[in-house]
Amino acid sequence: MTRTIVVSGGGTGIGKAVAARFAADGDRVVIVGRRADVLEKAAREIGATALAADLSDPADVERVRADLAERFGSIDVLVNNAGGNVERHGEQGDVAQRWTGNFRANVLTAVLPTEALRDLLNPSGRVLFVTSIAAFRGSSGTSYGPMKAALHPYAFDLAATLGPRGITVNVVAPGLIEDTEFFGGTLGDERRAMLVAQTHTGRAGTPQDVAETVHWLASPGSGHVTAQIVQVNGGAERGR
Ligand SMILES: NC(=O)c1ccc[n+]([C@@H]2O[C@H](COP(=O)([O-])OP(=O)(O)OC[C@H]3O[C@@H](n4cnc5c(N)ncnc54)[C@H](OP(=O)(O)O)[C@@H]3O)[C@@H](O)[C@H]2O)c1
């Protein structure tokens, strides 16, 4: 059965790998992000549909909802992957501005699409959130980890609400994942080595590691797995 999959932040990194994984199955995949050129390029590569929008903006999200409703009528899987640490990317400002920036980038980009699209989900639908190991181990004093952590109880409540419709809601928590725009060239060799040393697998993660886990959680066979956080970080969440 061909499903309709929506992946936020699907133009780069983890989201692109997730989108490609579903597209490889023959699913209809819609990728959403702010940069239209980046999205169009990725969409051509993986055989997806690009929809440019800032998912922290309620008006943009409403436009996405209307577009999806008109094109497809319903959706099967929503992958809330968009996000990042705006403090890492050098966003300036006082404490309130930095925390608000990460709130918009990580909480609103997940909550607004979820609230807007939840009524479009088919029975046996799936909602996925991409959190971070930072929600468990901190993010060097930035507001990124705390903002990711805010998604967890939201996902648990949503799982209870949508469960009777046969819809599952789960969260994946990556550790260091390379080949994405997340670090924007700011990850030094020393810090990289330290993060790899925290894993039990002795390696950095790949976007494919996350994509395979998301794909499994979205599969029909995972229908009794809900309200869970799946760690995709080589055991680093346990610490060394
Ligand atoms: N890489 C890691 O080590 C790592 C570890 C743990 C968790 N994560 C999480 O994994 C997710 C994917 O990150 P990544 O590593 O693949 O980095 P990435 O390449 O920077 O991907 C983030 C994506 O989110 C999109 N995005 C950001 N803000 C958005 C907004 N307001 N509206 C719509 N789209 C938005 C970006 O596209 P535009 O800029 O074009 O909007 C981009 O495609 C993020 O939630 C990140 O926090 C990453």
The ligand as a MOL file (V3000), in Angstrom:
LIG
                    3D

  0  0  0     0  0            999 V3000
M  V30 BEGIN CTAB
M  V30 COUNTS 48 52 0 0 0
M  V30 BEGIN ATOM
M  V30 1 N 23.3050 15.7400 13.7320 0
M  V30 2 C 23.2770 15.4050 15.0030 0
M  V30 3 O 24.3140 15.0720 15.5990 0
M  V30 4 C 21.9620 15.3790 15.7520 0
M  V30 5 C 21.9520 14.7480 16.9940 0
M  V30 6 C 20.7710 14.6730 17.7120 0
M  V30 7 C 19.6150 15.2370 17.1880 0
M  V30 8 N 19.6510 15.8710 15.9810 0 CHG=1
M  V30 9 C 18.3880 16.4280 15.4840 0
M  V30 10 O 18.0920 15.8250 14.2420 0
M  V30 11 C 17.2490 16.6770 13.4750 0
M  V30 12 C 17.8260 16.8170 12.0760 0
M  V30 13 O 19.0730 17.4920 12.1610 0
M  V30 14 P 20.3040 17.2010 11.2080 0
M  V30 15 O 21.4100 16.7250 12.0330 0
M  V30 16 O 19.8860 16.4330 10.0270 0 CHG=-1
M  V30 17 O 20.7100 18.7040 10.8110 0
M  V30 18 P 20.3320 19.5900 9.5570 0
M  V30 19 O 20.9840 19.0320 8.3320 0
M  V30 20 O 20.6710 20.9920 9.9530 0
M  V30 21 O 18.7590 19.4340 9.4090 0
M  V30 22 C 17.8060 20.2780 10.0190 0
M  V30 23 C 16.7010 20.5210 9.0190 0
M  V30 24 O 15.6190 21.2160 9.6550 0
M  V30 25 C 15.1510 22.2210 8.7700 0
M  V30 26 N 14.5700 23.2910 9.5750 0
M  V30 27 C 15.1760 23.9560 10.5890 0
M  V30 28 N 14.3530 24.9130 11.0590 0
M  V30 29 C 13.2050 24.8360 10.3410 0
M  V30 30 C 11.9880 25.5740 10.3370 0
M  V30 31 N 11.7850 26.6030 11.1730 0
M  V30 32 N 11.0200 25.2240 9.4640 0
M  V30 33 C 11.2080 24.1950 8.5930 0
M  V30 34 N 12.3500 23.4770 8.5390 0
M  V30 35 C 13.3340 23.8000 9.4070 0
M  V30 36 C 16.3910 22.6710 7.9980 0
M  V30 37 O 16.0810 23.1920 6.7230 0
M  V30 38 P 15.9850 24.7970 6.4500 0
M  V30 39 O 17.1810 25.4180 7.1160 0
M  V30 40 O 15.9960 24.9210 4.9600 0
M  V30 41 O 14.6870 25.2020 7.0560 0
M  V30 42 C 17.1570 21.3530 7.8340 0
M  V30 43 O 16.7940 20.7020 6.6460 0
M  V30 44 C 17.1860 17.9990 14.2490 0
M  V30 45 O 15.9790 18.0540 14.9810 0
M  V30 46 C 18.3780 17.9040 15.1950 0
M  V30 47 O 18.1670 18.6880 16.3430 0
M  V30 48 C 20.7950 15.9460 15.2560 0
M  V30 END ATOM
M  V30 BEGIN BOND
M  V30 1 1 1 2
M  V30 2 2 2 3
M  V30 3 1 2 4
M  V30 4 1 4 5
M  V30 5 2 4 48
M  V30 6 2 5 6
M  V30 7 1 6 7
M  V30 8 2 7 8
M  V30 9 1 8 9
M  V30 10 1 8 48
M  V30 11 1 9 10
M  V30 12 1 9 46
M  V30 13 1 10 11
M  V30 14 1 11 12
M  V30 15 1 11 44
M  V30 16 1 12 13
M  V30 17 1 13 14
M  V30 18 2 14 15
M  V30 19 1 14 16
M  V30 20 1 14 17
M  V30 21 1 17 18
M  V30 22 2 18 19
M  V30 23 1 18 20
M  V30 24 1 18 21
M  V30 25 1 21 22
M  V30 26 1 22 23
M  V30 27 1 23 24
M  V30 28 1 23 42
M  V30 29 1 24 25
M  V30 30 1 25 26
M  V30 31 1 25 36
M  V30 32 1 26 27
M  V30 33 1 26 35
M  V30 34 2 27 28
M  V30 35 1 28 29
M  V30 36 1 29 30
M  V30 37 2 29 35
M  V30 38 1 30 31
M  V30 39 2 30 32
M  V30 40 1 32 33
M  V30 41 2 33 34
M  V30 42 1 34 35
M  V30 43 1 36 37
M  V30 44 1 36 42
M  V30 45 1 37 38
M  V30 46 2 38 39
M  V30 47 1 38 40
M  V30 48 1 38 41
M  V30 49 1 42 43
M  V30 50 1 44 45
M  V30 51 1 44 46
M  V30 52 1 46 47
M  V30 END BOND
M  V30 END CTAB
M  END
